[in-house]
Every structure is written in structure tokens, then in C-alpha cells.
Amino acid sequence: MLKMIVFKRNILILFSILILITQTGCEAIKPKKVSAKDFPPDPRKRVEKNMNEGRGFRIMGGSQKGTNYEFASANPLWRATLDTLDFMPLASANYSGGIVITDWYSENNSPNESVKISVRFLTNEIRSDALDINVYLKKCSDNLTNCSISKNNNDLVADLNLSILKKATKYQKEIIDKNKKENPYIIGEPKQGDSRKKN
């Protein structure tokens, strides 16, 4: 009986040692090697980097609405695109994929001619090359049996691009003005050895 208890204890100790040895090979236990080059020396840039990577949160200065990030509505370019294409029915609007596709649309209920627009976002910045806009024109015969679809990238694309960019600029200005009202304090870049100048 005593031999059996000693044997079980020895097996338990051996099993525990084996588990500890196998766990030392796990990545989670090993400390991560970090380079100082990966982290900017300026604390504000570190905070901004962490916020962009989703590793931080704001306690003070956040809005009282519950969340500080309003997803697609916080992107002026996205909002401007949806507002510009508001008169057309949407077939697909995928924010994470960065694409908006309208359904076929015809004015004056004329089924013989209809138009479809696709907008692909190349960047979130408001600039002239931020959007890839394509306009498709569908022309059908009188009995709607024979239809042809062609890409019609003419002046309409340039007009749409300009309209979206103008609205996006306006929305971005509104966001900046709103943030200034919510946080009226001017945050300057502190310089070592300098005291802040009062206005």
C-alpha cells in the first residue's frame, strides 16, 4: 500500500516536471523581444500609435454618448459618398471592404436606359485620387430582351468625384470644429527646458 502511494507521488512529480518542460517552449511564456526603434520617443506619438492599433482607450475627454468612435459615420469620405449617391438605390455598401455599388437606376421610369455606379475607396484621406469611380450604362431594346452594358466614364465621373470631395471636406471641417468646441484647450508641443507661453 505504501509502495503504491510513493509510486503515484513519483508519477505525479514526473508528470508535473514534463508539463513544465513542455511549457517553456510556448511563445506565450517567453518574453517578447522589443526594439526601441519600434516605439517613438514622443509620448503623444506612442499614444496615437496605440490608439490606432486598438491597444488603448480614453477615459478623460471622451464624449458622453457612450462611444468615442462612430465607425463609418466618422469617415467624412464615406459619408459624402453615401450622401451624394442618396438618390439611387444601393445594391451594396461595404465599409470594411471600401466599396459602394448602386443598383440600376433610370430617370423618369424609363426602363430602356439605366445607370449603375461603383465607388471604390483607395484611401481614407480626402484627395483627388482617393476614389475609383466607375459608371455603367445599360441600354435595352423596346421589348427589354436585348440589353447592352458599357462602361461610361466621362464627365459624370469627374462631377461625382468633385461633388464627393467637396462634401467630404465640409464634413471634415465640421468634425474639426466640433472637436475644438468639445476640447477648447490648445495642446502645444512641449520643448525641453521651455515653459509654456501664455496667450
GROMACS elastic network, one bead per residue, 0.5 to 0.9 nm:
[ bonds ]
;  ai    aj funct       b0    kb
    1     4     6  0.51376   500
    1     5     6  0.65012   500
    1     6     6  0.88417   500
    2     5     6  0.51929   500
    2     6     6  0.62837   500
    2     7     6  0.85367   500
    3     6     6  0.51618   500
    3     7     6  0.60092   500
    3     8     6  0.86295   500
    4     7     6  0.50041   500
    4     8     6  0.61627   500
    4     9     6  0.85907   500
    5     8     6  0.51667   500
    5     9     6  0.61687   500
    5    10     6  0.86242   500
    6     9     6  0.50720   500
    6    10     6  0.61365   500
    6    11     6  0.86122   500
    7    10     6  0.51546   500
    7    11     6  0.62100   500
    7    12     6  0.86443   500
    8    11     6  0.50612   500
    8    12     6  0.61358   500
    8    13     6  0.86685   500
    9    12     6  0.50482   500
    9    13     6  0.62160   500
    9    14     6  0.86024   500
   10    13     6  0.50947   500
   10    14     6  0.60950   500
   10    15     6  0.84784   500
   11    14     6  0.50928   500
   11    15     6  0.59921   500
   11    16     6  0.85492   500
   12    15     6  0.50737   500
   12    16     6  0.61427   500
   12    17     6  0.86685   500
   13    16     6  0.51182   500
   13    17     6  0.62471   500
   13    18     6  0.86727   500
   14    17     6  0.51520   500
   14    18     6  0.62359   500
   14    19     6  0.87412   500
   15    18     6  0.51069   500
   15    19     6  0.62858   500
   15    20     6  0.87638   500
   16    19     6  0.51413   500
   16    20     6  0.62909   500
   16    21     6  0.86928   500
   17    20     6  0.51529   500
   17    21     6  0.62032   500
   17    22     6  0.87042   500
   18    21     6  0.51305   500
   18    22     6  0.62461   500
   18    23     6  0.86342   500
   19    22     6  0.52144   500
   19    23     6  0.61498   500
   19    24     6  0.88851   500
   20    23     6  0.51090   500
   20    24     6  0.65241   500
   21    24     6  0.55061   500
   21    25     6  0.74735   500
   22    25     6  0.57454   500
   22    26     6  0.74912   500
   23    26     6  0.53463   500
   23    27     6  0.88273   500
   23    28     6  0.89643   500
   23    29     6  0.74588   500
   24    27     6  0.81074   500
   24    29     6  0.66176   500
   24    30     6  0.72860   500
   25    28     6  0.88520   500
   25    29     6  0.79309   500
   25    30     6  0.78406   500
   26    29     6  0.58332   500
   26    30     6  0.68220   500
   27    30     6  0.52560   500
   27    31     6  0.79779   500
   27    32     6  0.83960   500
   28    31     6  0.76526   500
   28    32     6  0.86549   500
   29    32     6  0.89644   500
   34    37     6  0.86226   500
   34    38     6  0.75249   500
   34    39     6  0.89516   500
   35    38     6  0.56328   500
   35    39     6  0.75547   500
   36    39     6  0.55671   500
   36    40     6  0.77592   500
   36    41     6  0.84714   500
   37    40     6  0.69650   500
   37    41     6  0.88497   500
   39    42     6  0.86888   500
   39    45     6  0.86076   500
   39    46     6  0.65032   500
   39    49     6  0.86711   500
   40    43     6  0.73710   500
   40    44     6  0.88478   500
   40    45     6  0.62794   500
   40    46     6  0.58433   500
   40    49     6  0.87956   500
   41    44     6  0.88021   500
   41    45     6  0.77493   500
   41    46     6  0.74378   500
   42    45     6  0.54550   500
   42    46     6  0.64818   500
   42    47     6  0.88952   500
   43    47     6  0.61693   500
   43    48     6  0.85611   500
   44    47     6  0.51027   500
   44    48     6  0.61181   500
   44    49     6  0.85335   500
   45    49     6  0.59916   500
   45    50     6  0.85270   500
   46    49     6  0.50378   500
   46    50     6  0.61497   500
   46    51     6  0.85621   500
   47    50     6  0.51249   500
   47    51     6  0.61022   500
   47    52     6  0.85831   500
   47    56     6  0.76040   500
   48    51     6  0.50806   500
   48    52     6  0.61176   500
   48    53     6  0.86004   500
   48    56     6  0.89189   500
   49    52     6  0.51609   500
   49    53     6  0.62282   500
   49    54     6  0.86395   500
   49    55     6  0.86427   500
   50    53     6  0.50918   500
   50    54     6  0.61308   500
   50    55     6  0.50468   500
   50    56     6  0.56161   500
   50    57     6  0.87989   500
   51    54     6  0.50096   500
   51    55     6  0.58063   500
   51    56     6  0.50262   500
   51    57     6  0.67973   500
   51    58     6  0.87773   500
   52    55     6  0.76879   500
   52    56     6  0.83978   500
   53    56     6  0.79764   500
   54    57     6  0.78233   500
   58    61     6  0.70633   500
   58    62     6  0.61820   500
   58    68     6  0.82458   500
   59    62     6  0.63878   500
   60    63     6  0.88274   500
   61    64     6  0.89895   500
   61   182     6  0.83281   500
   61   183     6  0.74542   500
   62    65     6  0.86263   500
   62    66     6  0.85550   500
   62    67     6  0.77573   500
   62    68     6  0.58661   500
   63    66     6  0.68510   500
   63    67     6  0.68506   500
   63    68     6  0.57934   500
   63   182     6  0.83577   500
   64    67     6  0.75958   500
   64    68     6  0.83246   500
   65    68     6  0.76066   500
   67    70     6  0.70891   500
   69    73     6  0.89456   500
   69    74     6  0.70719   500
   70    73     6  0.57324   500
   70    74     6  0.53509   500
   70    75     6  0.86309   500
   71    74     6  0.55592   500
   71    75     6  0.72262   500
   71    95     6  0.89264   500
   72    75     6  0.53893   500
   72    76     6  0.83619   500
   72    78     6  0.66194   500
   72    79     6  0.72500   500
   72    95     6  0.66435   500
   73    76     6  0.71082   500
   73    78     6  0.73072   500
   73    79     6  0.59464   500
   74    78     6  0.83810   500
   74    79     6  0.78592   500
   74   172     6  0.89455   500
   74   175     6  0.83139   500
   75    78     6  0.54404   500
   75    79     6  0.63185   500
   75    80     6  0.86761   500
   75   124     6  0.73916   500
   75   168     6  0.84647   500
   75   171     6  0.87636   500
   75   172     6  0.82369   500
   76    79     6  0.51340   500
   76    80     6  0.59880   500
   76    81     6  0.85599   500
   76   124     6  0.84178   500
   76   126     6  0.81928   500
   76   167     6  0.79114   500
   76   169     6  0.73183   500
   76   170     6  0.82947   500
   76   171     6  0.54789   500
   76   172     6  0.56692   500
   76   175     6  0.85938   500
   77    80     6  0.51567   500
   77    81     6  0.61998   500
   77    82     6  0.87819   500
   77   121     6  0.86569   500
   77   124     6  0.66633   500
   77   125     6  0.76430   500
   77   126     6  0.65773   500
   77   130     6  0.87951   500
   77   164     6  0.71071   500
   77   165     6  0.70697   500
   77   167     6  0.79125   500
   77   169     6  0.80699   500
   77   171     6  0.83261   500
   77   172     6  0.85308   500
   78    81     6  0.52031   500
   78    82     6  0.63825   500
   78    83     6  0.86614   500
   78    95     6  0.78584   500
   78    98     6  0.85680   500
   78   121     6  0.84250   500
   78   124     6  0.82147   500
   78   164     6  0.88929   500
   78   168     6  0.78946   500
   79    82     6  0.52824   500
   79    83     6  0.61229   500
   79    84     6  0.85551   500
   79   164     6  0.88819   500
   79   167     6  0.84568   500
   79   168     6  0.72108   500
   79   171     6  0.81375   500
   80    83     6  0.50833   500
   80    84     6  0.60003   500
   80    85     6  0.85870   500
   80   163     6  0.83135   500
   80   164     6  0.52777   500
   80   165     6  0.73790   500
   80   166     6  0.82493   500
   80   167     6  0.52757   500
   80   168     6  0.50639   500
   80   169     6  0.87639   500
   80   170     6  0.89912   500
   80   171     6  0.76332   500
   81    84     6  0.51418   500
   81    85     6  0.61974   500
   81    86     6  0.83698   500
   81   100     6  0.82443   500
   81   119     6  0.80727   500
   81   160     6  0.87941   500
   81   161     6  0.89406   500
   81   163     6  0.86826   500
   81   164     6  0.55101   500
   81   165     6  0.84980   500
   81   167     6  0.83064   500
   81   168     6  0.80388   500
   82    85     6  0.52226   500
   82    86     6  0.57830   500
   82    93     6  0.87019   500
   82   100     6  0.81071   500
   82   164     6  0.88398   500
   83    87     6  0.83549   500
   83   164     6  0.83053   500
   83   167     6  0.84744   500
   84    87     6  0.76571   500
   84   160     6  0.76816   500
   84   163     6  0.71626   500
   84   164     6  0.63092   500
   84   167     6  0.82150   500
   85    88     6  0.56658   500
   85    89     6  0.81931   500
   85    90     6  0.83294   500
   85   102     6  0.79151   500
   85   117     6  0.86878   500
   85   160     6  0.88681   500
   86    89     6  0.74104   500
   86    90     6  0.84206   500
   88   102     6  0.64723   500
   88   103     6  0.71613   500
   88   104     6  0.81832   500
   88   105     6  0.63344   500
   88   116     6  0.88046   500
   89   102     6  0.58138   500
   89   103     6  0.55046   500
   89   104     6  0.77759   500
   89   105     6  0.73141   500
   90    93     6  0.69357   500
   90   100     6  0.75899   500
   90   101     6  0.61265   500
   90   103     6  0.52859   500
   90   104     6  0.87940   500
   91   100     6  0.79829   500
   91   101     6  0.56168   500
   91   104     6  0.85512   500
   92    99     6  0.77317   500
   92   100     6  0.57141   500
   92   101     6  0.50562   500
   92   102     6  0.66274   500
   92   103     6  0.81378   500
   93    97     6  0.86427   500
   93    98     6  0.80485   500
   93    99     6  0.60765   500
   93   101     6  0.63212   500
   93   102     6  0.82786   500
   94    97     6  0.52801   500
   94    98     6  0.58506   500
   94    99     6  0.54544   500
   94   100     6  0.63055   500
   94   101     6  0.87886   500
   95    99     6  0.65956   500
   95   100     6  0.80249   500
   96    99     6  0.81671   500
   97   100     6  0.89852   500
   97   120     6  0.86360   500
   97   121     6  0.85301   500
   98   119     6  0.83209   500
   98   120     6  0.58688   500
   98   121     6  0.50873   500
   98   122     6  0.77193   500
   98   123     6  0.87733   500
   99   118     6  0.72558   500
   99   119     6  0.56548   500
   99   121     6  0.61537   500
  100   117     6  0.81841   500
  100   118     6  0.57073   500
  100   119     6  0.51250   500
  100   120     6  0.65395   500
  100   121     6  0.85943   500
  101   116     6  0.75712   500
  101   117     6  0.59526   500
  101   119     6  0.63991   500
  101   120     6  0.85719   500
  102   105     6  0.79776   500
  102   115     6  0.88604   500
  102   116     6  0.57261   500
  102   117     6  0.54612   500
  102   118     6  0.63824   500
  102   119     6  0.88151   500
  103   115     6  0.81738   500
  103   116     6  0.58731   500
  103   117     6  0.77468   500
  104   114     6  0.57955   500
  104   115     6  0.53985   500
  104   117     6  0.81853   500
  104   136     6  0.89014   500
  104   137     6  0.88350   500
  104   138     6  0.82949   500
  105   109     6  0.88756   500
  105   111     6  0.87780   500
  105   113     6  0.84469   500
  105   114     6  0.50670   500
  105   115     6  0.51886   500
  105   116     6  0.63229   500
  106   109     6  0.59739   500
  106   110     6  0.58676   500
  106   111     6  0.64459   500
  106   112     6  0.82332   500
  106   113     6  0.61723   500
  106   115     6  0.63127   500
  107   110     6  0.61670   500
  107   111     6  0.85980   500
  107   113     6  0.83659   500
  107   114     6  0.75761   500
  108   111     6  0.88379   500
  110   113     6  0.62654   500
  110   114     6  0.76944   500
  111   114     6  0.66553   500
  111   139     6  0.86372   500
  111   140     6  0.77383   500
  111   142     6  0.88316   500
  111   144     6  0.78235   500
  112   138     6  0.77627   500
  112   139     6  0.56311   500
  112   141     6  0.64020   500
  112   142     6  0.66234   500
  112   143     6  0.86382   500
  112   144     6  0.68110   500
  112   147     6  0.84171   500
  113   137     6  0.72323   500
  113   138     6  0.56429   500
  113   140     6  0.64272   500
  114   136     6  0.84289   500
  114   137     6  0.59817   500
  114   138     6  0.52188   500
  114   139     6  0.67702   500
  114   140     6  0.87905   500
  115   135     6  0.69633   500
  115   136     6  0.56221   500
  115   138     6  0.61335   500
  115   139     6  0.89153   500
  116   134     6  0.83241   500
  116   135     6  0.58379   500
  116   136     6  0.50581   500
  116   137     6  0.65643   500
  116   138     6  0.81042   500
  117   133     6  0.71712   500
  117   134     6  0.57332   500
  117   136     6  0.62531   500
  117   137     6  0.89465   500
  118   132     6  0.80691   500
  118   133     6  0.57736   500
  118   134     6  0.52764   500
  118   135     6  0.66105   500
  118   136     6  0.83589   500
  119   131     6  0.65291   500
  119   132     6  0.57037   500
  119   134     6  0.65863   500
  119   135     6  0.89346   500
  120   130     6  0.85676   500
  120   131     6  0.57467   500
  120   133     6  0.64307   500
  120   134     6  0.86488   500
  121   124     6  0.70554   500
  121   130     6  0.60832   500
  121   132     6  0.64524   500
  121   133     6  0.87942   500
  122   125     6  0.88510   500
  122   129     6  0.75922   500
  122   130     6  0.51181   500
  122   131     6  0.57083   500
  122   132     6  0.69729   500
  123   126     6  0.79853   500
  123   127     6  0.86279   500
  123   129     6  0.82778   500
  123   130     6  0.51398   500
  123   131     6  0.74533   500
  124   127     6  0.87725   500
  124   130     6  0.69440   500
  125   130     6  0.65904   500
  126   129     6  0.84901   500
  126   130     6  0.64521   500
  126   165     6  0.64845   500
  126   168     6  0.69215   500
  126   169     6  0.69741   500
  126   172     6  0.89351   500
  127   130     6  0.54218   500
  127   131     6  0.84054   500
  127   165     6  0.72343   500
  128   131     6  0.73687   500
  128   161     6  0.76712   500
  128   162     6  0.81139   500
  128   165     6  0.75163   500
  129   132     6  0.74894   500
  130   165     6  0.89755   500
  131   161     6  0.72493   500
  132   161     6  0.87140   500
  133   153     6  0.81925   500
  133   157     6  0.62257   500
  133   158     6  0.87383   500
  133   160     6  0.80849   500
  133   161     6  0.74307   500
  134   151     6  0.71615   500
  134   152     6  0.75097   500
  134   153     6  0.61558   500
  134   157     6  0.68885   500
  135   150     6  0.86092   500
  135   151     6  0.59307   500
  135   152     6  0.53655   500
  135   153     6  0.56692   500
  135   154     6  0.83673   500
  135   156     6  0.78309   500
  135   157     6  0.69274   500
  136   149     6  0.66464   500
  136   150     6  0.56358   500
  136   152     6  0.55089   500
  136   153     6  0.78050   500
  137   148     6  0.81827   500
  137   149     6  0.55975   500
  137   150     6  0.53413   500
  137   151     6  0.62438   500
  137   152     6  0.61610   500
  138   147     6  0.66133   500
  138   148     6  0.56337   500
  138   150     6  0.65534   500
  138   151     6  0.89364   500
  139   144     6  0.89113   500
  139   146     6  0.84491   500
  139   147     6  0.55055   500
  139   148     6  0.54016   500
  139   149     6  0.65112   500
  139   150     6  0.84681   500
  140   143     6  0.78383   500
  140   144     6  0.53002   500
  140   145     6  0.70575   500
  140   146     6  0.55746   500
  140   148     6  0.63562   500
  140   149     6  0.87561   500
  141   144     6  0.50919   500
  141   145     6  0.64879   500
  141   146     6  0.55049   500
  141   147     6  0.64121   500
  141   148     6  0.89829   500
  142   145     6  0.79206   500
  142   146     6  0.85487   500
  143   146     6  0.77877   500
  144   147     6  0.67219   500
  152   156     6  0.84744   500
  152   157     6  0.86007   500
  153   156     6  0.69102   500
  153   157     6  0.57846   500
  153   158     6  0.84892   500
  154   157     6  0.59021   500
  154   158     6  0.72935   500
  155   158     6  0.52174   500
  155   159     6  0.61740   500
  155   160     6  0.86107   500
  156   159     6  0.50250   500
  156   160     6  0.60376   500
  156   161     6  0.84877   500
  157   160     6  0.51381   500
  157   161     6  0.60640   500
  157   162     6  0.85634   500
  158   161     6  0.51050   500
  158   162     6  0.61275   500
  158   163     6  0.85442   500
  159   162     6  0.51956   500
  159   163     6  0.60682   500
  159   164     6  0.85947   500
  160   163     6  0.50982   500
  160   164     6  0.60851   500
  160   165     6  0.85267   500
  161   164     6  0.52886   500
  161   165     6  0.61432   500
  161   166     6  0.86002   500
  162   165     6  0.52001   500
  162   166     6  0.61040   500
  162   167     6  0.86598   500
  163   166     6  0.52273   500
  163   167     6  0.62961   500
  163   168     6  0.85922   500
  164   167     6  0.52453   500
  164   168     6  0.60276   500
  164   169     6  0.85791   500
  165   168     6  0.50002   500
  165   169     6  0.60751   500
  165   170     6  0.85791   500
  166   169     6  0.52228   500
  166   170     6  0.63262   500
  166   171     6  0.87666   500
  167   170     6  0.50373   500
  167   171     6  0.61719   500
  167   172     6  0.85823   500
  168   171     6  0.50435   500
  168   172     6  0.60558   500
  168   173     6  0.85433   500
  169   172     6  0.51138   500
  169   173     6  0.61901   500
  169   174     6  0.86720   500
  170   173     6  0.51770   500
  170   174     6  0.63227   500
  170   175     6  0.88065   500
  171   174     6  0.50280   500
  171   175     6  0.62739   500
  171   176     6  0.87284   500
  172   175     6  0.50616   500
  172   176     6  0.62573   500
  172   177     6  0.86252   500
  173   176     6  0.51070   500
  173   177     6  0.61342   500
  173   178     6  0.85280   500
  174   177     6  0.50957   500
  174   178     6  0.60374   500
  174   179     6  0.85794   500
  175   178     6  0.50637   500
  175   179     6  0.61601   500
  175   180     6  0.86064   500
  176   179     6  0.51498   500
  176   180     6  0.62061   500
  176   181     6  0.87520   500
  177   180     6  0.50569   500
  177   181     6  0.63437   500
  177   182     6  0.87729   500
  178   181     6  0.51491   500
  178   182     6  0.62870   500
  178   183     6  0.86016   500
  179   182     6  0.50587   500
  179   183     6  0.59448   500
  179   184     6  0.80241   500
  180   183     6  0.51469   500
  180   184     6  0.52194   500
  180   185     6  0.80014   500
  180   186     6  0.88538   500
  181   184     6  0.55331   500
  183   186     6  0.81900   500
  187   190     6  0.87606   500
  188   196     6  0.82744   500
  190   193     6  0.88222   500
  190   194     6  0.72988   500
  190   195     6  0.78583   500
  190   196     6  0.72022   500
  191   194     6  0.54412   500
  191   195     6  0.77828   500
  191   196     6  0.85254   500
  192   195     6  0.84117   500
  194   197     6  0.86577   500
